[in-house]
Amino acid sequence: MDGDGTGGSRSTADEERSPNGGRPASDAPKTTLSDADATLVADLLDGSHRALARVITRIENRSPGHRAIVAALHEHTGGANVIGVTGAPGAGKSTLVDKLAAAYRERGDTVGVVAVDPSSPYTGGALLGDRIRMASNVGDMEVFFRSMSARGQLGGLSMATADAVKALDAFGKDTVIIETVGAGQNEVDIVRTADTVAVLVQPGSGDDVQTLKAGILEIGDVFVVNKADMDGADRTLAELEEMVHRRESPTEGLDTGHHGFDVPDHPDDGGGGDGDGSMGNGEADGSDGGGSPTWTPDVLGTVAKTGDGVESLIEAFDAHARYLRESGVLDRTKRERYAEEIRTLVRSDIGALATEEIERRGGIDTLAERVRRREVDPYTVAASVVDPIAACVGDEADGSHEADGSAADNDSATDDGPGITDGSHDDAEPHDD
């Protein structure tokens, strides 16, 4: 990205595309942009930081039209390396993210940071405390920092956060870092947004390491013992090494070659091994049984205040990004990510329809009071709310089946009708009547 603040240099083709991606009108999504929002999207794609800030505000507030904006940005995404940083409170996430952003800038990358703060139970807003510990990059226009509220999400991430990452990606940021609420094992939601996940632990955190065993261990691609200059750092590193090893080989005890545990070569291996199952510095390691390489997480030490270990950490991130691309894992995880996003959006929309139906029937308090008085049971109430929605879906499905059946019965015609067909007769010559 150019230093004059007109970003988007990552892809010239992106700048030449229209906000609707250059698609013909017939393929335009139902989420149609207003003229004002189309101008806003165009300004963002042209590198306007003001437009980027306005778009993220619209996204965070879930303002009318925000979906159309995100939909228009989607075609311009996919170029950023998205890194998630998570861990227990006090592990030094904010300070480390600050140093990471500075290191990425030193090598010429543009950076976006989304810091997800705990949300207020009263206002839903964020405390914005992360800004206090991220002062190294103040004044650098190529580092865009935004604090956002977790919005009460158990996993610490909301749909708004994922959409904000898309906005930063479309803007042209080379690297987007997400720092999440330190909420222990509930942080697994970060894998739905980040390509690479770093889990931070501070020395002497026996309870934190136990917490990792309960779930968060499974999401880490890199494990970081921050504040590695403190007493107990070596022990914490060793504990994490052992836990990562057990995750990779849970049935083989400690007799493996991962992370420095030397194992003699097997006679059938031809003596070609080096006794260390890891390739060092986070390279792909072993296979998943089907011939594809697998990833063995690195365990690294850093001192965020001084920047010690940050370069090694970035090298581990780069190695994991290479592994994702070369193994094909990145494409698979993106499909899974979008599948989950579709499910989430559908659930949200259906929930909104159900809420409207509840209000039409007098509101939730009225229905709950009827249940309390034993006039009706909860299952019947739920069925009465859902049945009209299900009926509409059923009518739509029946109409589609009828159209498909009509097209099948008249498969010699050139016009397949309004139903969805498989296109098998698109090239058929019309028969004479």
ZAKEPA-414378 format. One record per residue (C-alpha): residue number from 0; y, z, x. Coordinates in nm, 3 decimals. Layout:
% ZAKEPA-414378
{node NUM, {Y, Z, X}}
...
***
This chain:
% ZAKEPA-414378
{node 0, {0.000, 0.000, 0.000}}
{node 1, {0.342, -0.085, 0.127}}
{node 2, {0.570, 0.194, 0.235}}
{node 3, {0.848, 0.087, 0.001}}
{node 4, {0.670, 0.245, -0.294}}
{node 5, {0.562, -0.082, -0.451}}
{node 6, {0.193, 0.000, -0.437}}
{node 7, {-0.112, -0.201, -0.527}}
{node 8, {-0.165, -0.379, -0.194}}
{node 9, {-0.536, -0.296, -0.207}}
{node 10, {-0.596, -0.599, -0.430}}
{node 11, {-0.356, -0.888, -0.465}}
{node 12, {-0.569, -1.028, -0.745}}
{node 13, {-0.506, -0.713, -0.945}}
{node 14, {-0.132, -0.768, -0.925}}
{node 15, {-0.168, -1.123, -1.053}}
{node 16, {-0.369, -1.022, -1.358}}
{node 17, {-0.202, -0.939, -1.684}}
{node 18, {-0.239, -0.590, -1.837}}
{node 19, {-0.516, -0.730, -2.057}}
{node 20, {-0.699, -0.859, -1.751}}
{node 21, {-0.633, -1.226, -1.825}}
{node 22, {-0.897, -1.233, -2.098}}
{node 23, {-0.867, -1.478, -2.386}}
{node 24, {-0.729, -1.333, -2.706}}
{node 25, {-1.069, -1.349, -2.875}}
{node 26, {-1.209, -1.106, -2.617}}
{node 27, {-0.918, -0.862, -2.634}}
{node 28, {-1.026, -0.504, -2.710}}
{node 29, {-0.948, -0.342, -3.041}}
{node 30, {-0.739, -0.090, -2.849}}
{node 31, {-0.436, -0.318, -2.848}}
{node 32, {-0.135, -0.230, -2.636}}
{node 33, {0.209, -0.204, -2.789}}
{node 34, {0.480, -0.405, -2.617}}
{node 35, {0.626, -0.091, -2.462}}
{node 36, {0.289, 0.025, -2.333}}
{node 37, {0.211, -0.323, -2.199}}
{node 38, {0.531, -0.304, -1.997}}
{node 39, {0.434, 0.045, -1.877}}
{node 40, {0.093, -0.079, -1.761}}
{node 41, {0.248, -0.379, -1.589}}
{node 42, {0.493, -0.151, -1.407}}
{node 43, {0.208, 0.073, -1.291}}
{node 44, {0.014, -0.225, -1.158}}
{node 45, {0.329, -0.338, -0.978}}
{node 46, {0.339, -0.006, -0.791}}
{node 47, {0.592, 0.201, -0.985}}
{node 48, {0.535, 0.570, -0.919}}
{node 49, {0.745, 0.656, -1.223}}
{node 50, {0.516, 0.444, -1.442}}
{node 51, {0.209, 0.611, -1.286}}
{node 52, {0.348, 0.956, -1.363}}
{node 53, {0.432, 0.857, -1.720}}
{node 54, {0.085, 0.711, -1.776}}
{node 55, {-0.087, 1.026, -1.650}}
{node 56, {0.137, 1.238, -1.872}}
{node 57, {0.041, 1.023, -2.171}}
{node 58, {-0.324, 1.059, -2.073}}
{node 59, {-0.308, 1.436, -2.026}}
{node 60, {-0.130, 1.489, -2.357}}
{node 61, {-0.369, 1.246, -2.530}}
{node 62, {-0.061, 1.083, -2.679}}
{node 63, {-0.096, 0.799, -2.934}}
{node 64, {-0.177, 0.478, -2.751}}
{node 65, {-0.325, 0.643, -2.442}}
{node 66, {-0.665, 0.487, -2.504}}
{node 67, {-0.519, 0.138, -2.509}}
{node 68, {-0.346, 0.212, -2.180}}
{node 69, {-0.667, 0.331, -2.013}}
{node 70, {-0.856, 0.034, -2.158}}
{node 71, {-0.601, -0.205, -2.008}}
{node 72, {-0.633, -0.035, -1.668}}
{node 73, {-1.012, -0.044, -1.660}}
{node 74, {-1.043, -0.395, -1.519}}
{node 75, {-0.823, -0.298, -1.226}}
{node 76, {-1.037, 0.000, -1.123}}
{node 77, {-1.331, 0.025, -0.887}}
{node 78, {-1.158, 0.007, -0.549}}
{node 79, {-1.091, 0.375, -0.481}}
{node 80, {-1.322, 0.615, -0.303}}
{node 81, {-1.337, 0.917, -0.535}}
{node 82, {-1.413, 1.252, -0.369}}
{node 83, {-1.468, 1.578, -0.551}}
{node 84, {-1.404, 1.915, -0.386}}
{node 85, {-1.545, 2.218, -0.563}}
{node 86, {-1.663, 2.570, -0.493}}
{node 87, {-1.606, 2.934, -0.572}}
{node 88, {-1.254, 3.081, -0.601}}
{node 89, {-1.106, 3.176, -0.266}}
{node 90, {-1.309, 2.925, -0.064}}
{node 91, {-0.991, 2.745, 0.045}}
{node 92, {-1.024, 2.429, -0.163}}
{node 93, {-0.651, 2.364, -0.204}}
{node 94, {-0.570, 2.412, 0.163}}
{node 95, {-0.857, 2.188, 0.268}}
{node 96, {-0.755, 1.916, 0.020}}
{node 97, {-0.403, 1.929, 0.163}}
{node 98, {-0.539, 1.873, 0.514}}
{node 99, {-0.772, 1.599, 0.395}}
{node 100, {-0.484, 1.412, 0.236}}
{node 101, {-0.283, 1.437, 0.559}}
{node 102, {-0.579, 1.311, 0.764}}
{node 103, {-0.636, 1.016, 0.534}}
{node 104, {-0.268, 0.928, 0.559}}
{node 105, {-0.287, 0.937, 0.940}}
{node 106, {-0.544, 0.660, 0.930}}
{node 107, {-0.334, 0.454, 0.690}}
{node 108, {-0.499, 0.526, 0.354}}
{node 109, {-0.302, 0.594, 0.040}}
{node 110, {-0.410, 0.908, -0.144}}
{node 111, {-0.411, 1.044, -0.497}}
{node 112, {-0.489, 1.410, -0.565}}
{node 113, {-0.579, 1.558, -0.903}}
{node 114, {-0.597, 1.938, -0.894}}
{node 115, {-0.766, 2.078, -1.203}}
{node 116, {-0.626, 2.425, -1.271}}
{node 117, {-0.759, 2.689, -1.512}}
{node 118, {-0.608, 2.645, -1.855}}
{node 119, {-0.422, 2.913, -2.043}}
{node 120, {-0.619, 3.047, -2.342}}
{node 121, {-0.291, 3.061, -2.535}}
{node 122, {-0.102, 2.741, -2.450}}
{node 123, {-0.375, 2.525, -2.295}}
{node 124, {-0.147, 2.455, -1.997}}
{node 125, {-0.228, 2.485, -1.628}}
{node 126, {-0.093, 2.751, -1.393}}
{node 127, {-0.017, 2.486, -1.126}}
{node 128, {-0.094, 2.734, -0.850}}
{node 129, {-0.251, 2.465, -0.633}}
{node 130, {0.091, 2.318, -0.558}}
{node 131, {0.179, 2.627, -0.350}}
{node 132, {-0.097, 2.549, -0.098}}
{node 133, {-0.039, 2.174, -0.080}}
{node 134, {0.290, 2.138, 0.103}}
{node 135, {0.191, 1.930, 0.406}}
{node 136, {0.245, 1.600, 0.228}}
{node 137, {0.571, 1.677, 0.049}}
{node 138, {0.799, 1.374, 0.068}}
{node 139, {0.521, 1.127, 0.145}}
{node 140, {0.541, 0.869, -0.134}}
{node 141, {0.191, 0.745, -0.051}}
{node 142, {0.040, 1.078, -0.157}}
{node 143, {0.054, 1.126, -0.534}}
{node 144, {-0.026, 1.481, -0.641}}
{node 145, {-0.089, 1.594, -0.998}}
{node 146, {-0.202, 1.928, -1.139}}
{node 147, {-0.388, 1.916, -1.467}}
{node 148, {-0.537, 2.167, -1.704}}
{node 149, {-0.911, 2.207, -1.741}}
{node 150, {-0.849, 2.214, -2.118}}
{node 151, {-1.121, 2.471, -2.163}}
{node 152, {-1.400, 2.244, -2.040}}
{node 153, {-1.692, 2.451, -1.912}}
{node 154, {-1.747, 2.211, -1.626}}
{node 155, {-1.386, 2.236, -1.517}}
{node 156, {-1.314, 1.869, -1.588}}
{node 157, {-1.177, 1.710, -1.902}}
{node 158, {-1.179, 1.349, -2.017}}
{node 159, {-0.810, 1.343, -1.929}}
{node 160, {-0.896, 1.408, -1.564}}
{node 161, {-1.138, 1.117, -1.552}}
{node 162, {-0.877, 0.890, -1.711}}
{node 163, {-0.612, 1.008, -1.463}}
{node 164, {-0.846, 0.911, -1.178}}
{node 165, {-0.872, 0.564, -1.333}}
{node 166, {-0.492, 0.538, -1.340}}
{node 167, {-0.472, 0.630, -0.970}}
{node 168, {-0.749, 0.383, -0.892}}
{node 169, {-0.576, 0.101, -1.080}}
{node 170, {-0.249, 0.187, -0.907}}
{node 171, {-0.415, 0.103, -0.577}}
{node 172, {-0.492, 0.440, -0.417}}
{node 173, {-0.753, 0.403, -0.145}}
{node 174, {-0.883, 0.758, -0.183}}
{node 175, {-0.865, 0.988, -0.485}}
{node 176, {-0.948, 1.356, -0.434}}
{node 177, {-1.032, 1.582, -0.726}}
{node 178, {-1.008, 1.956, -0.672}}
{node 179, {-1.178, 2.145, -0.950}}
{node 180, {-1.159, 2.491, -1.101}}
{node 181, {-1.372, 2.732, -0.899}}
{node 182, {-1.610, 2.823, -1.176}}
{node 183, {-1.947, 2.839, -1.003}}
{node 184, {-2.243, 2.642, -1.132}}
{node 185, {-2.052, 2.498, -1.428}}
{node 186, {-1.885, 2.260, -1.181}}
{node 187, {-2.167, 2.008, -1.230}}
{node 188, {-1.932, 1.801, -1.448}}
{node 189, {-1.763, 1.674, -1.134}}
{node 190, {-2.053, 1.438, -1.060}}
{node 191, {-1.952, 1.236, -1.366}}
{node 192, {-1.625, 1.141, -1.201}}
{node 193, {-1.661, 1.166, -0.820}}
{node 194, {-1.862, 0.937, -0.593}}
{node 195, {-1.896, 1.203, -0.323}}
{node 196, {-1.899, 1.578, -0.392}}
{node 197, {-1.815, 1.843, -0.132}}
{node 198, {-1.915, 2.202, -0.214}}
{node 199, {-1.715, 2.471, -0.033}}
{node 200, {-1.844, 2.816, 0.056}}
{node 201, {-1.669, 3.083, 0.260}}
{node 202, {-1.845, 3.295, 0.525}}
{node 203, {-2.024, 3.608, 0.416}}
{node 204, {-2.054, 3.481, 0.060}}
{node 205, {-2.406, 3.594, -0.010}}
{node 206, {-2.343, 3.599, -0.383}}
{node 207, {-2.191, 3.252, -0.367}}
{node 208, {-2.497, 3.116, -0.190}}
{node 209, {-2.715, 3.268, -0.459}}
{node 210, {-2.493, 3.099, -0.717}}
{node 211, {-2.551, 2.768, -0.542}}
{node 212, {-2.923, 2.815, -0.596}}
{node 213, {-2.855, 2.842, -0.969}}
{node 214, {-2.731, 2.486, -1.002}}
{node 215, {-2.427, 2.376, -0.805}}
{node 216, {-2.644, 2.313, -0.498}}
{node 217, {-2.789, 2.010, -0.673}}
{node 218, {-2.456, 1.828, -0.701}}
{node 219, {-2.343, 1.856, -0.339}}
{node 220, {-2.343, 1.552, -0.109}}
{node 221, {-2.171, 1.750, 0.168}}
{node 222, {-2.162, 2.129, 0.206}}
{node 223, {-1.868, 2.289, 0.381}}
{node 224, {-1.838, 2.640, 0.517}}
{node 225, {-1.462, 2.677, 0.522}}
{node 226, {-1.285, 2.951, 0.719}}
{node 227, {-1.554, 2.895, 0.983}}
{node 228, {-1.359, 3.108, 1.231}}
{node 229, {-1.443, 3.421, 1.032}}
{node 230, {-1.732, 3.658, 1.103}}
{node 231, {-2.051, 3.556, 0.932}}
{node 232, {-1.981, 3.181, 0.940}}
{node 233, {-2.287, 3.101, 1.152}}
{node 234, {-2.513, 3.291, 0.917}}
{node 235, {-2.371, 3.117, 0.611}}
{node 236, {-2.417, 2.779, 0.779}}
{node 237, {-2.779, 2.864, 0.855}}
{node 238, {-2.842, 2.977, 0.497}}
{node 239, {-2.698, 2.654, 0.360}}
{node 240, {-2.903, 2.450, 0.607}}
{node 241, {-3.217, 2.619, 0.483}}
{node 242, {-3.124, 2.573, 0.118}}
{node 243, {-3.049, 2.203, 0.166}}
{node 244, {-3.379, 2.167, 0.348}}
{node 245, {-3.564, 2.336, 0.063}}
{node 246, {-3.391, 2.109, -0.187}}
{node 247, {-3.504, 1.802, 0.004}}
{node 248, {-3.862, 1.926, 0.067}}
{node 249, {-3.936, 2.209, -0.178}}
{node 250, {-4.315, 2.199, -0.127}}
{node 251, {-4.329, 2.172, 0.249}}
{node 252, {-4.191, 2.509, 0.347}}
{node 253, {-3.985, 2.503, 0.663}}
{node 254, {-4.204, 2.253, 0.846}}
{node 255, {-3.977, 1.950, 0.813}}
{node 256, {-3.739, 1.755, 1.032}}
{node 257, {-3.425, 1.792, 0.823}}
{node 258, {-3.114, 1.930, 0.986}}
{node 259, {-3.250, 2.021, 1.326}}
{node 260, {-3.595, 2.158, 1.240}}
{node 261, {-3.805, 1.979, 1.503}}
{node 262, {-4.143, 1.849, 1.388}}
{node 263, {-4.403, 1.687, 1.615}}
{node 264, {-4.467, 1.318, 1.553}}
{node 265, {-4.770, 1.242, 1.342}}
{node 266, {-5.032, 1.034, 1.527}}
{node 267, {-5.017, 0.768, 1.255}}
{node 268, {-4.640, 0.729, 1.296}}
{node 269, {-4.677, 0.539, 1.622}}
{node 270, {-4.466, 0.795, 1.808}}
{node 271, {-4.145, 0.627, 1.702}}
{node 272, {-3.979, 0.933, 1.554}}
{node 273, {-3.728, 1.151, 1.728}}
{node 274, {-3.846, 1.473, 1.568}}
{node 275, {-3.528, 1.508, 1.364}}
{node 276, {-3.547, 1.384, 1.006}}
{node 277, {-3.171, 1.358, 0.985}}
{node 278, {-2.993, 1.062, 1.139}}
{node 279, {-2.694, 1.278, 1.214}}
{node 280, {-2.348, 1.276, 1.065}}
{node 281, {-2.470, 1.228, 0.713}}
{node 282, {-2.666, 0.906, 0.756}}
{node 283, {-2.930, 0.803, 0.502}}
{node 284, {-3.254, 0.984, 0.564}}
{node 285, {-3.609, 0.915, 0.456}}
{node 286, {-3.688, 0.741, 0.129}}
{node 287, {-3.737, 0.818, -0.236}}
{node 288, {-4.099, 0.703, -0.234}}
{node 289, {-4.007, 0.352, -0.346}}
{node 290, {-3.876, 0.229, -0.013}}
{node 291, {-3.512, 0.312, -0.083}}
{node 292, {-3.325, 0.543, 0.157}}
{node 293, {-3.230, 0.889, 0.037}}
{node 294, {-2.938, 1.108, 0.134}}
{node 295, {-2.969, 1.439, 0.315}}
{node 296, {-2.646, 1.639, 0.271}}
{node 297, {-2.453, 1.747, 0.578}}
{node 298, {-2.363, 2.111, 0.631}}
{node 299, {-2.034, 2.138, 0.818}}
{node 300, {-1.786, 2.405, 0.922}}
{node 301, {-1.408, 2.371, 0.881}}
{node 302, {-1.096, 2.578, 0.931}}
{node 303, {-0.856, 2.435, 0.675}}
{node 304, {-0.549, 2.624, 0.798}}
{node 305, {-0.568, 2.463, 1.142}}
{node 306, {-0.738, 2.139, 1.040}}
{node 307, {-1.044, 2.203, 1.258}}
{node 308, {-1.346, 2.009, 1.135}}
{node 309, {-1.148, 1.791, 0.892}}
{node 310, {-1.212, 1.469, 1.088}}
{node 311, {-1.587, 1.539, 1.094}}
{node 312, {-1.575, 1.604, 0.722}}
{node 313, {-1.406, 1.268, 0.658}}
{node 314, {-1.670, 1.099, 0.873}}
{node 315, {-1.937, 1.258, 0.652}}
{node 316, {-1.755, 1.128, 0.341}}
{node 317, {-1.743, 0.779, 0.494}}
{node 318, {-2.113, 0.792, 0.579}}
{node 319, {-2.202, 0.891, 0.225}}
{node 320, {-1.985, 0.610, 0.085}}
{node 321, {-2.174, 0.361, 0.307}}
{node 322, {-2.505, 0.500, 0.188}}
{node 323, {-2.403, 0.462, -0.176}}
{node 324, {-2.301, 0.099, -0.127}}
{node 325, {-2.592, -0.011, 0.091}}
{node 326, {-2.865, 0.164, -0.109}}
{node 327, {-2.747, 0.041, -0.450}}
{node 328, {-2.711, 0.401, -0.568}}
{node 329, {-2.341, 0.350, -0.637}}
{node 330, {-2.405, 0.082, -0.900}}
{node 331, {-2.668, 0.296, -1.070}}
{node 332, {-2.452, 0.607, -1.080}}
{node 333, {-2.158, 0.409, -1.218}}
{node 334, {-2.378, 0.279, -1.500}}
{node 335, {-2.490, 0.634, -1.575}}
{node 336, {-2.129, 0.754, -1.559}}
{node 337, {-2.007, 0.492, -1.804}}
{node 338, {-2.303, 0.559, -2.035}}
{node 339, {-2.205, 0.926, -2.048}}
{node 340, {-1.841, 0.834, -2.103}}
{node 341, {-1.934, 0.611, -2.396}}
{node 342, {-2.140, 0.892, -2.548}}
{node 343, {-1.854, 1.137, -2.502}}
{node 344, {-1.601, 0.904, -2.666}}
{node 345, {-1.834, 0.828, -2.956}}
{node 346, {-1.902, 1.199, -3.011}}
{node 347, {-1.529, 1.267, -3.002}}
{node 348, {-1.452, 0.995, -3.254}}
{node 349, {-1.730, 1.095, -3.489}}
{node 350, {-1.617, 1.457, -3.460}}
{node 351, {-1.266, 1.352, -3.559}}
{node 352, {-1.406, 1.167, -3.863}}
{node 353, {-1.608, 1.474, -3.956}}
{node 354, {-1.297, 1.693, -3.926}}
{node 355, {-1.110, 1.461, -4.165}}
{node 356, {-1.398, 1.484, -4.413}}
{node 357, {-1.398, 1.864, -4.387}}
{node 358, {-1.026, 1.871, -4.463}}
{node 359, {-1.080, 1.640, -4.757}}
{node 360, {-1.327, 1.894, -4.895}}
{node 361, {-1.078, 2.180, -4.875}}
{node 362, {-1.091, 2.277, -4.510}}
{node 363, {-1.333, 2.472, -4.297}}
{node 364, {-1.216, 2.812, -4.422}}
{node 365, {-1.280, 2.716, -4.784}}
{node 366, {-1.627, 2.586, -4.702}}
{node 367, {-1.707, 2.896, -4.495}}
{node 368, {-1.600, 3.121, -4.781}}
{node 369, {-1.832, 2.937, -5.019}}
{node 370, {-2.116, 2.992, -4.772}}
{node 371, {-2.027, 3.361, -4.746}}
{node 372, {-2.045, 3.394, -5.123}}
{node 373, {-2.389, 3.229, -5.114}}
{node 374, {-2.266, 2.944, -5.332}}
{node 375, {-2.397, 2.698, -5.078}}
{node 376, {-2.573, 2.706, -4.740}}
{node 377, {-2.442, 2.571, -4.404}}
{node 378, {-2.701, 2.293, -4.389}}
{node 379, {-2.594, 2.157, -4.725}}
{node 380, {-2.229, 2.171, -4.626}}
{node 381, {-2.302, 1.986, -4.301}}
{node 382, {-2.502, 1.723, -4.487}}
{node 383, {-2.223, 1.672, -4.740}}
{node 384, {-1.978, 1.610, -4.455}}
{node 385, {-2.201, 1.379, -4.253}}
{node 386, {-2.358, 1.180, -4.537}}
{node 387, {-2.048, 0.969, -4.616}}
{node 388, {-2.014, 0.880, -4.246}}
{node 389, {-2.385, 0.797, -4.224}}
{node 390, {-2.359, 0.587, -4.539}}
{node 391, {-2.080, 0.380, -4.386}}
{node 392, {-2.287, 0.326, -4.071}}
{node 393, {-2.587, 0.234, -4.283}}
{node 394, {-2.387, -0.016, -4.489}}
{node 395, {-2.257, -0.175, -4.169}}
{node 396, {-2.609, -0.194, -4.026}}
{node 397, {-2.748, -0.343, -4.349}}
{node 398, {-2.475, -0.605, -4.348}}
{node 399, {-2.555, -0.694, -3.991}}
{node 400, {-2.928, -0.723, -4.067}}
{node 401, {-2.856, -0.945, -4.365}}
{node 402, {-2.640, -1.170, -4.153}}
{node 403, {-2.908, -1.184, -3.885}}
{node 404, {-3.171, -1.268, -4.143}}
{node 405, {-2.956, -1.541, -4.291}}
{node 406, {-2.903, -1.692, -3.948}}
{node 407, {-3.278, -1.680, -3.879}}
{node 408, {-3.359, -1.851, -4.209}}
{node 409, {-3.105, -2.121, -4.136}}
{node 410, {-3.177, -2.156, -3.766}}
{node 411, {-3.126, -2.529, -3.774}}
{node 412, {-2.754, -2.491, -3.847}}
{node 413, {-2.493, -2.509, -3.576}}
{node 414, {-2.298, -2.216, -3.721}}
{node 415, {-2.491, -1.889, -3.675}}
{node 416, {-2.273, -1.709, -3.929}}
{node 417, {-2.100, -1.372, -3.892}}
{node 418, {-2.404, -1.179, -3.769}}
{node 419, {-2.490, -1.101, -3.408}}
{node 420, {-2.751, -1.343, -3.280}}
{node 421, {-2.929, -1.390, -2.951}}
{node 422, {-2.772, -1.730, -2.893}}
{node 423, {-3.111, -1.903, -2.874}}
{node 424, {-2.994, -2.186, -3.100}}
{node 425, {-2.650, -2.236, -2.952}}
{node 426, {-2.752, -2.568, -2.798}}
{node 427, {-2.969, -2.692, -3.087}}
{node 428, {-2.888, -3.026, -3.236}}
{node 429, {-2.808, -3.015, -3.611}}
{node 430, {-3.073, -3.153, -3.846}}
{node 431, {-2.993, -3.404, -4.116}}
{node 432, {-3.011, -3.263, -4.467}}
***
